[in-house]
């Protein structure tokens, strides 16, 4: 999905791990990518928000959005349930600077 998008190997590996965890969650609940809806996705993300940083949840949501965009574009689905999900609020980071 991300080949040719200019992403670093570490980013691709992180997305792959996020999607593997998503697939494990789906399997445990007897859900599939083709039957999943926005409520299911929100439940999954809500369970993760309490255990992971907002940045990790945002990365996960990015991977999920890319997956569902692909499924929609390739006509595996007639909708994109991830399109209605809002991104978690990320903390403001102060810039790092060099000292002498």
C-alpha positions in Angstrom: 0.0 0.0 0.0 2.8 2.4 0.8 5.4 1.3 -1.7 6.6 4.2 -3.7 5.1 6.7 -1.3 8.6 7.7 0.0 8.1 6.4 3.5 11.0 5.2 5.5 11.4 1.5 6.2 10.7 2.1 9.9 7.4 3.9 9.1 6.3 1.0 6.8 7.2 -1.5 9.5 5.3 0.5 12.1 2.2 0.6 9.8 2.5 -3.1 9.2 2.6 -3.8 13.0 -0.4 -1.5 13.6 -2.4 -3.3 10.9 -1.4 -6.7 12.3 -2.8 -5.6 15.7 -5.9 -4.4 13.9 -6.4 -7.7 12.2 -5.8 -9.6 15.5 -8.5 -7.5 17.1 -10.9 -8.1 14.2 -10.3 -11.9 14.3 -10.9 -12.0 18.1 -14.3 -10.4 17.5 -15.2 -12.4 14.4 -15.3 -9.3 12.2 -13.9 -8.7 8.8 -12.6 -5.8 6.8 -15.6 -6.0 4.5 -18.2 -5.9 7.3 -16.5 -3.5 9.7 -18.2 -0.1 10.3 -17.2 3.2 11.8 -18.6 2.2 15.2 -16.4 -0.9 15.2 -13.4 1.2 14.3 -14.2 3.8 17.0 -14.4 1.0 19.6 -11.0 -0.4 18.6 -9.4 3.0 18.7 -11.1 3.8 22.0 -9.6 0.7 23.5 -6.2 1.6 22.3 -6.4 5.3 23.5 -6.3 4.3 27.1 -3.1 2.3 26.7 -1.1 4.1 24.1 0.1 7.7 23.4 -1.9 9.9 21.2 0.9 9.9 18.6 0.7 6.0 18.4 -3.1 6.2 18.0 -2.7 8.8 15.3 -0.3 6.6 13.4 -2.6 3.7 13.8 -5.5 5.7 12.4 -3.4 6.8 9.5 -2.6 3.2 8.6 -6.3 2.3 8.9 -7.3 5.2 6.7 -4.9 4.2 4.0 -6.1 0.6 4.2 -9.7 1.6 3.8 -8.9 4.1 1.0 -7.3 1.2 -0.8 -10.2 -1.1 -0.2 -12.6 1.6 -1.5 -10.5 2.5 -4.5 -10.1 -1.1 -5.5 -13.9 -1.7 -5.1 -13.6 -4.2 -2.3 -15.9 -1.9 -0.3 -18.5 0.6 -1.3 -17.7 2.9 1.6 -14.8 4.1 3.7 -15.8 3.8 7.4 -12.5 5.5 8.5 -13.4 8.7 6.7 -15.7 9.8 9.6 -13.2 9.2 12.4 -11.5 12.2 13.9 -7.8 12.2 14.7 -6.7 12.3 18.3 -5.5 15.6 19.6 -1.7 15.6 19.6 0.4 17.5 22.1 2.3 20.5 21.0 6.0 19.7 20.8 8.6 22.3 21.6 11.3 22.5 19.0 14.7 20.9 19.9 17.7 23.1 19.5 21.4 22.7 19.7 23.5 24.2 22.5 27.2 25.1 22.5 
